[in-house]
Amino acid sequence: MPIKLVQPNWPAPKRVKAFCTTRAGGGSVAPWDSLNLALHVGDNSAQVLQNRQLLATETHLPNPHWLDQIHSTKVITHGSDDTLADGCFAEQENQACIIMTADCLPILLTDEQGTWVAAVHAGWRGLADGILSKAVAKYSGKHSLLAWIGPAISQEFFEVGDDVREEFINKNKTLEKFFKANSNKRWQCDLAAIAEYLLQQLEPSGTSIDVYQSGLCSYDKERDFFSHRRQFHQQGANATTGRMASAIWIEQ
């Protein structure tokens, strides 16, 4: 099966190239089938590296910078020796910023002139702690920004407790509207909507950010996407699964 990609539905400049992978097109076996791109989830390392090379070849991915994600607010520049981070940005051509997800939000950013790009991995913790403002702060230009929120777990399937809700609303009470009470006395959290709201509150260099949503749910679409929470619900505490990659770069 060939590699299948999700293309961002945004009006980015032509020189900005971006995509999110699906689970199709690799060589990994279950439960990582088949285009798993993460080395830390128990898959055969040689196969993961082969999957990464296949992706690079088919997409002409230039100088990919893979991160070791830690659910932080750390955003590094492409090519940094320190790979422990959850965001990466570049201002030079042919420097692909990449993050991996399997329910968390993959968020890609660029300016309207295509002079700056960034990729951000935002789980609930990173989102609450402010990774989006940290990423946007890396942009020093004067143009408006565009953001694309890729496939992630939707509100329908993302149940959280009071602790997660309070992490958000203690910092911004407006965010309580993105939590819907359920019959389990818990909450359904709309991560993508929270991210969109937070991005729209930022004004880099006095400009604005236009946000575009993929509208795709990683949990719901099992044939297309890996989902850590879905795998946990199906197989229990020891469940594991693969990771998709979201990449962005400025083409030469």
C-alpha positions as a printed NumPy array, in Angstrom:
array([[  0.   ,   0.   ,   0.   ],
       [  1.438,   3.405,  -0.936],
       [  2.057,   6.153,   1.581],
       [ -1.086,   8.221,   2.133],
       [ -0.748,  11.82 ,   3.29 ],
       [ -3.077,  14.473,   4.667],
       [ -2.453,  17.843,   3.033],
       [ -3.187,  20.956,   5.116],
       [ -6.328,  22.807,   4.042],
       [ -4.811,  26.275,   4.31 ],
       [ -3.665,  29.023,   1.9  ],
       [  0.039,  28.772,   2.718],
       [  2.566,  30.24 ,   0.247],
       [  3.52 ,  27.83 ,  -2.543],
       [  7.092,  27.584,  -1.297],
       [  5.868,  26.186,   2.022],
       [  5.435,  22.411,   1.871],
       [  3.629,  20.476,   4.584],
       [  1.821,  17.219,   5.306],
       [  0.685,  14.81 ,   7.989],
       [  1.21 ,  11.099,   7.463],
       [ -1.377,   8.399,   8.022],
       [ -0.658,   4.846,   9.15 ],
       [ -0.596,   3.541,   5.556],
       [  2.428,   2.707,   3.456],
       [  5.086,   1.409,   5.831],
       [  6.509,  -1.968,   6.773],
       [  5.806,  -2.198,  10.505],
       [  3.634,  -5.025,  11.823],
       [  0.742,  -4.76 ,  14.3  ],
       [  0.194,  -2.877,  16.533],
       [  2.471,  -0.399,  14.709],
       [  1.089,  -1.167,  11.261],
       [  2.279,   0.14 ,   9.124],
       [  3.953,   3.548,   8.726],
       [  5.091,   3.972,  12.317],
       [  7.693,   6.734,  12.509],
       [  8.547,   6.643,  16.228],
       [ 11.555,   4.894,  17.72 ],
       [ 10.294,   4.976,  21.321],
       [  7.12 ,   2.854,  21.13 ],
       [  8.583,  -0.67 ,  21.013],
       [  8.65 ,  -1.166,  17.241],
       [ 11.697,  -2.65 ,  15.517],
       [ 14.178,   0.225,  15.229],
       [ 15.529,  -0.88 ,  11.863],
       [ 12.   ,  -0.968,  10.456],
       [ 11.201,   2.491,  11.837],
       [ 14.327,   3.914,  10.22 ],
       [ 13.32 ,   2.221,   6.98 ],
       [  9.86 ,   3.803,   7.274],
       [ 11.465,   7.205,   7.798],
       [ 13.698,   6.759,   4.78 ],
       [ 10.748,   5.677,   2.642],
       [  8.841,   8.775,   3.731],
       [ 11.795,  11.039,   2.982],
       [ 12.24 ,   9.516,  -0.462],
       [  8.579,   9.677,  -1.487],
       [  7.988,  13.216,  -0.193],
       [ 11.425,  14.675,  -1.   ],
       [ 11.697,  15.581,   2.67 ],
       [ 14.782,  17.806,   3.082],
       [ 17.011,  17.49 ,   6.161],
       [ 14.341,  16.183,   8.54 ],
       [ 14.89 ,  17.132,  12.18 ],
       [ 13.309,  14.461,  14.386],
       [ 12.578,  15.353,  18.006],
       [ 12.55 ,  13.336,  21.22 ],
       [  9.255,  14.695,  22.533],
       [  8.74 ,  15.159,  26.269],
       [  5.353,  16.943,  26.64 ],
       [  7.125,  20.215,  27.384],
       [  6.897,  23.809,  26.136],
       [ 10.386,  23.693,  24.656],
       [ 10.758,  24.862,  21.046],
       [ 14.141,  24.577,  19.333],
       [ 15.65 ,  25.764,  16.092],
       [ 16.117,  23.269,  13.254],
       [ 19.511,  21.615,  13.45 ],
       [ 19.919,  22.06 ,  17.19 ],
       [ 22.   ,  19.38 ,  18.898],
       [ 19.344,  19.224,  21.61 ],
       [ 16.443,  17.106,  20.365],
       [ 14.51 ,  16.992,  23.664],
       [ 11.689,  19.334,  22.705],
       [  8.098,  19.531,  21.472],
       [  8.474,  22.168,  18.805],
       [ 10.885,  23.05 ,  16.026],
       [ 11.179,  26.116,  13.791],
       [ 13.198,  27.096,  10.725],
       [ 13.886,  30.24 ,   8.717],
       [ 16.15 ,  28.68 ,   6.102],
       [ 15.124,  26.733,   3.017],
       [ 15.134,  22.929,   2.925],
       [ 14.971,  22.433,   6.692],
       [ 12.07 ,  20.129,   7.531],
       [ 10.579,  20.55 ,  11.002],
       [  8.805,  17.389,  12.178],
       [  6.714,  16.343,  15.164],
       [  4.953,  13.042,  15.911],
       [  1.472,  12.402,  17.288],
       [ -1.102,   9.709,  18.016],
       [ -3.961,  11.797,  19.527],
       [ -2.126,  14.968,  20.574],
       [ -2.407,  18.03 ,  18.352],
       [  0.001,  18.427,  15.436],
       [  0.15 ,  22.165,  14.775],
       [  1.988,  23.634,  11.782],
       [  2.779,  27.336,  11.462],
       [  4.072,  29.654,   8.764],
       [  3.984,  33.332,   7.944],
       [  2.093,  34.639,   4.924],
       [  5.331,  35.236,   3.   ],
       [  6.766,  31.777,   3.657],
       [  9.901,  32.994,   5.433],
       [  9.367,  31.052,   8.677],
       [  7.877,  27.668,   9.565],
       [  7.328,  25.687,  12.743],
       [  5.912,  22.341,  13.867],
       [  4.462,  21.911,  17.36 ],
       [  3.42 ,  18.809,  19.316],
       [  0.696,  19.898,  21.745],
       [ -0.841,  17.477,  24.193],
       [ -3.121,  18.798,  26.912],
       [ -0.163,  19.445,  29.212],
       [  1.871,  21.406,  26.689],
       [ -1.211,  23.319,  25.597],
       [ -2.069,  24.294,  29.177],
       [  1.531,  25.25 ,  29.933],
       [  1.794,  27.587,  26.946],
       [  3.726,  25.863,  24.183],
       [  1.829,  27.783,  21.498],
       [  2.913,  31.167,  22.822],
       [  6.481,  29.855,  23.116],
       [  6.418,  28.749,  19.485],
       [  4.929,  31.967,  18.135],
       [  7.479,  33.96 ,  20.156],
       [ 10.186,  32.412,  17.957],
       [  8.809,  34.381,  15.017],
       [ 10.476,  37.789,  14.698],
       [  8.929,  38.878,  11.392],
       [  6.172,  41.384,  10.741],
       [  3.78 ,  39.318,   8.628],
       [  0.566,  37.607,   9.695],
       [  0.792,  33.916,  10.54 ],
       [ -1.186,  30.878,   9.458],
       [ -1.726,  27.813,  11.631],
       [ -3.019,  24.368,  10.721],
       [ -4.269,  21.921,  13.324],
       [ -3.96 ,  18.386,  11.998],
       [ -5.591,  15.047,  12.906],
       [ -6.007,  14.623,  16.672],
       [ -8.422,  13.17 ,  19.187],
       [-11.798,  14.921,  19.05 ],
       [-13.946,  16.095,  21.946],
       [-16.255,  13.111,  21.525],
       [-13.499,  10.694,  22.531],
       [-11.266,  12.763,  24.83 ],
       [-12.552,  12.262,  28.364],
       [-10.652,  13.979,  31.186],
       [-11.035,  14.531,  34.91 ],
       [-11.389,  17.658,  37.014],
       [ -7.607,  17.936,  37.285],
       [ -7.123,  18.534,  33.558],
       [-10.045,  20.949,  33.343],
       [ -8.728,  22.942,  36.284],
       [ -5.254,  23.171,  34.733],
       [ -6.828,  25.136,  31.906],
       [ -9.488,  27.237,  33.594],
       [ -7.223,  28.263,  36.491],
       [ -5.114,  30.01 ,  33.854],
       [ -7.975,  31.229,  31.657],
       [-11.583,  30.91 ,  32.833],
       [-12.844,  31.424,  29.27 ],
       [-11.566,  27.93 ,  28.439],
       [-14.287,  26.257,  30.515],
       [-16.589,  26.489,  27.484],
       [-14.445,  23.843,  25.766],
       [-15.292,  21.202,  28.401],
       [-18.619,  19.363,  28.249],
       [-19.843,  17.405,  31.277],
       [-20.585,  13.726,  30.605],
       [-22.589,  11.012,  32.366],
       [-19.457,   9.72 ,  34.147],
       [-19.129,  12.977,  36.091],
       [-16.1  ,  13.746,  33.988],
       [-15.487,  16.04 ,  31.015],
       [-15.188,  15.828,  27.245],
       [-12.353,  18.164,  26.277],
       [-12.091,  19.895,  22.892],
       [ -8.32 ,  20.222,  22.498],
       [ -8.427,  21.488,  18.918],
       [-10.869,  24.265,  19.807],
       [ -8.737,  25.271,  22.793],
       [ -5.682,  25.48 ,  20.547],
       [ -7.541,  27.595,  18.004],
       [ -8.767,  29.964,  20.71 ],
       [ -5.301,  30.326,  22.264],
       [ -3.676,  30.967,  18.892],
       [ -6.203,  33.657,  18.077],
       [ -5.375,  35.456,  21.328],
       [ -1.734,  35.795,  20.289],
       [ -0.646,  38.826,  18.296],
       [  2.93 ,  38.311,  17.099],
       [  4.522,  41.67 ,  16.313],
       [  1.054,  43.22 ,  16.364],
       [ -0.231,  40.994,  13.554],
       [ -2.756,  38.143,  13.594],
       [ -2.935,  34.365,  13.231],
       [ -5.443,  32.694,  10.913],
       [ -6.25 ,  29.179,  12.109],
       [ -7.35 ,  26.26 ,   9.935],
       [ -8.654,  22.932,  11.259],
       [ -8.305,  19.556,   9.557],
       [-11.443,  18.352,  11.343],
       [-10.006,  14.823,  11.406],
       [-10.218,  12.636,  14.521],
       [ -7.339,  10.25 ,  15.181],
       [ -9.43 ,   8.091,  17.539],
       [-12.427,   7.689,  15.245],
       [-10.617,   6.874,  11.994],
       [ -8.814,   3.651,  12.909],
       [ -7.893,   2.729,   9.327],
       [ -6.124,   6.04 ,   8.803],
       [ -4.574,   7.117,  12.091],
       [ -2.765,   5.816,  15.14 ],
       [ -4.491,   6.599,  18.451],
       [ -2.893,   5.957,  21.82 ],
       [ -6.182,   6.279,  23.691],
       [ -8.06 ,   3.998,  21.296],
       [ -5.355,   1.357,  21.686],
       [ -5.554,   1.708,  25.478],
       [ -9.325,   1.219,  25.402],
       [ -8.925,  -1.861,  23.205],
       [ -5.936,  -3.524,  24.871],
       [ -5.476,  -2.063,  28.345],
       [ -2.64 ,  -0.415,  30.223],
       [  0.185,  -2.131,  28.331],
       [ -1.124,  -1.131,  24.91 ],
       [  1.171,   0.566,  22.432],
       [  0.773,   1.987,  18.958],
       [  2.643,   3.903,  16.282],
       [  2.987,   7.603,  15.581],
       [  2.15 ,   9.799,  12.601],
       [  4.491,  12.593,  11.559],
       [  3.601,  16.158,  10.61 ],
       [  6.247,  18.031,   8.651],
       [  6.746,  21.526,   7.264],
       [  9.552,  23.239,   5.382],
       [ 10.397,  26.093,   3.022],
       [ 11.179,  24.795,  -0.443],
       [ 14.229,  26.144,  -2.242]])
